Amino acid sequence: MSRSDTKNASFVPPLRTLMGPGPSDVHPRVLAAMARPTIGHLDPAFIDMMDDLKGLLQYAFQTQNELTVPVSAPGSAGMEMCFVNLVEPGDEVVVCRNGVFGERMRENVERIGAVPVMVHDEWGTAVDPQKLEDALKAHPQAKVVAFVHAETSTGAKSDVKTLAEIAHRHDCVTIVDAVTSLGGIPLKVDEWQADAVYSGSQKCLSCTPGLSPVTFNERAVAKLKARQHKVQSWFLDLNLVMGYWGGQTKRAYHHTAPINPLYGLHESLVMLKEEGLENAWQRHARHYEVLRAGIEAMGMSFYVQPDQRLPQLNVVTIPEGVDEAQVRQRLLSEFDLEIGAGLGQLAGRVWRIGQMGYSSNMKNIMFCLSALESVLSDMKAAINPGAATQAALRQVG
Ligand SMILES: Cc1ncc(COP(=O)(O)O)c(C=O)c1O
């Protein structure tokens, strides 16, 4: 489709298969839910749906936290909501950085006028608990610890439970980025005592982008209530947002909720509940094994070591001498298949192949392997041609 085709005419997007770092494919049931009639954001029917949505989010997060809501904006706003509500000017905040999103956390801390204490780990590795322990010993004033559960820029998974235990031993509240983990790998907010957690609608939940589920436990709420300064952001001030999402009593207007996207999120969570959270985790793990077998049979490898790898986001090395951007461009134009480029210091060095939410199915995995193999073979790349799909099928067994 050229630009002139779309000028002043309805936009009809091409039908793609989304296997990048997000968004993932959106299930037709979710799209259909979003096309239902818009009603008022204080309509009793809508408020009933909000209550149900909250319960479904609690299920997805595995929490009883009362303060569990979708922020009316993307994952970046969920991140910012956690920081602006829990960090005050002058606070020391330990930020574990093992990729792009840890770096964004630092930005959030600095913009609040707080002091980031950075704990650096190699890209493609998990956050090292010992380094966190050392940083907290060296900075006894620190009040908050922030880290990313599933680093989408590198494909590495960190151990939320262990990191939260260390943070609590040093009297810190944790902020956990679960944008890419929610619905794709185990995330047990209550059991692991993660205090403030935010996610995104467009990854393993397979809803459209633009909503950010967040959950705050009592420790996080107590920190919020003990603030000395007003929350810097009016829109993200949880004290105000809760007037709308909050409690048992009358709901007050805060902002006009994104009604139809919330129908979509509700539907995607209904589907998650129907499937069962553990079944969804297992589905991602199973399809990762199939993808892994095919990628390795071609002769390519994974950037992250197996025990720290995210099944839903695979960071794959590029065969010698291959123009990686040309491969992605051909996959898109010839196969309508999107895979992701490397981000930050991994740009040009890896591909990011996602299989998240509705995108995590056998059809997509086999399609992705055969399309990638066809393009690489055609470009005379140094791979083992013809090996990928057979190896993948053997994995299914
Ligand atoms: C780990 C992580 N955190 C935060 C974000 C930001 O989310 P959004 O793009 O929805 O603002 C992303 C998006 O890819 C992410 O992967």
The ligand as a Gaussian input file, in Angstrom:
#p B3LYP/6-31G(d) Opt

LIG

0 1
 C       10.026000      -4.106000      29.617000
 C        9.251000      -2.953000      29.077000
 N        8.973000      -1.926000      29.880000
 C        8.274000      -0.860000      29.436000
 C        7.809000      -0.791000      28.139000
 C        7.048000       0.405000      27.682000
 O        5.755000       0.047000      27.298000
 P        4.939000       0.897000      26.218000
 O        5.694000       0.806000      24.934000
 O        3.598000       0.239000      26.187000
 O        4.881000       2.292000      26.716000
 C        8.077000      -1.837000      27.266000
 C        7.636000      -1.798000      25.873000
 O        8.069000      -2.545000      25.029000
 C        8.809000      -2.953000      27.759000
 O        9.081000      -3.984000      26.950000

